[in-house]
Amino acid sequence: MRLRRQLGVLAYEFHRDQIWIVLVTNRKGTRWIFPKGQPEASLSDKKVAMMEAFEEAGILGNIDKDIAPVEGEVQTNRGKVRLIVYPMHIRKLVGKYPESKFRKRLLIDSKKALRKLDRKPLKTCIKKLVKKLKKRHRKNNNA
């Protein structure tokens, strides 16, 4: 059976040599997640991920072209989905965004973010992307 897909972003920026990421609450405000949504026929997966980042968290930025997205399976209320998460460098966080009345937003050190998440697949996605980002950061700083 083919799983439904969800598309998300791990929005990040560097503070010194630490990676900070954006988390948002789900619409109920009961758990921390990263922005994600459903594919749309008229848009590419990357465009959907960027759109969700803005709508759910007020993030403007660019999807990294040189780091591949990570994937994992996540159990949702409506069954299992295949989550595809793109790394997105934060250009700007806007104060007012479409879902700002429903969600809290948090820019947090990636290590602390892992403690905020309660779903293992989300933690795994963050760990994988942070590892890739740190590797590239070290490479660029040693070049």
C-alpha positions in Angstrom: 0.0 0.0 0.0 1.3 3.4 -1.0 1.5 5.9 1.9 0.1 9.4 1.7 2.8 12.1 1.7 3.3 15.1 3.9 5.8 17.8 3.0 7.6 19.8 5.6 10.6 22.0 6.3 13.3 22.1 8.9 13.8 25.9 8.9 17.2 26.7 10.4 19.8 29.4 11.0 23.3 29.3 12.5 24.1 31.1 15.8 27.8 30.9 16.0 28.4 27.2 15.3 25.0 26.0 16.6 22.0 25.3 14.5 18.7 26.8 15.6 15.5 25.6 14.2 11.8 26.7 14.1 9.1 24.6 15.7 5.4 25.4 15.8 2.6 24.0 17.8 -0.1 21.9 16.2 -3.4 23.6 15.7 -4.6 22.3 19.0 -1.5 23.7 20.8 -0.8 20.4 22.4 2.5 19.4 20.8 5.5 20.9 19.0 6.1 20.0 15.3 7.7 21.6 12.3 5.7 23.1 9.5 4.2 20.6 7.1 1.3 20.0 4.9 -0.3 18.0 2.0 0.9 17.9 -1.6 -1.0 20.1 -4.1 -1.3 19.0 -7.7 -0.5 22.4 -9.1 2.7 23.0 -7.0 6.0 21.3 -6.7 6.8 19.6 -3.4 9.4 22.3 -2.5 6.9 25.1 -3.2 4.3 23.4 -1.0 6.9 23.0 1.8 7.8 26.7 1.5 4.2 27.7 1.5 3.5 25.7 4.6 6.5 27.3 6.3 5.1 30.7 5.7 1.4 29.9 6.5 2.1 27.9 9.7 5.2 29.7 11.1 5.8 33.0 9.2 9.1 31.7 7.7 10.5 33.2 4.6 13.6 31.5 3.2 15.1 29.2 0.6 15.1 25.4 0.4 18.7 24.2 0.3 19.5 22.8 -3.2 22.7 21.0 -2.1 21.2 19.0 0.8 18.7 16.3 0.0 15.4 16.1 2.0 15.0 13.4 4.6 12.1 11.0 4.8 10.4 9.1 7.5 7.1 7.4 8.3 4.8 9.2 10.8 1.6 8.0 12.4 -1.1 10.6 12.2 -4.8 10.7 13.2 -5.6 9.6 9.7 -3.0 6.8 9.4 0.6 6.5 8.5 2.2 9.1 6.1 5.5 9.4 4.4 7.0 12.6 5.6 9.5 14.4 3.4 11.4 17.2 5.1 13.4 19.9 3.2 16.1 22.0 4.9 15.2 25.7 4.6 17.6 28.5 5.5 15.7 31.2 7.3 15.8 34.6 5.5 13.2 36.3 7.8 10.6 35.4 10.4 7.5 37.6 10.0 5.4 38.6 13.0 2.0 38.2 11.4 1.3 35.2 9.3 -1.9 33.2 8.3 -1.9 30.8 11.2 -0.4 33.0 13.9 -3.6 33.1 15.8 -3.6 29.2 16.0 0.0 28.4 16.5 2.9 29.3 18.7 6.3 29.6 17.1 9.7 28.9 18.6 13.2 29.5 17.3 15.3 27.1 19.4 18.7 25.4 19.6 18.4 22.1 17.7 19.4 20.1 20.8 16.7 21.7 22.9 14.2 21.2 20.1 14.7 17.4 20.2 13.5 17.5 23.8 10.3 19.4 22.8 9.3 16.8 20.2 7.3 13.8 21.3 7.4 11.8 18.0 10.4 9.7 17.3 10.2 10.1 13.4 10.2 13.9 13.8 13.3 13.7 16.0 15.0 11.4 13.5 14.4 13.8 10.7 15.9 16.6 12.7 18.9 14.6 13.7 19.6 13.6 10.1 19.3 17.1 8.7 21.3 18.7 11.5 24.1 16.2 10.8 24.1 17.1 7.1 24.0 20.9 7.9 26.8 20.7 10.4 29.0 18.7 8.0 28.5 21.3 5.2 29.1 24.1 7.7 32.4 22.6 8.8 33.4 22.0 5.2 32.6 25.6 4.2 34.4 27.1 7.2 37.5 25.0 6.5 37.7 25.8 2.8 
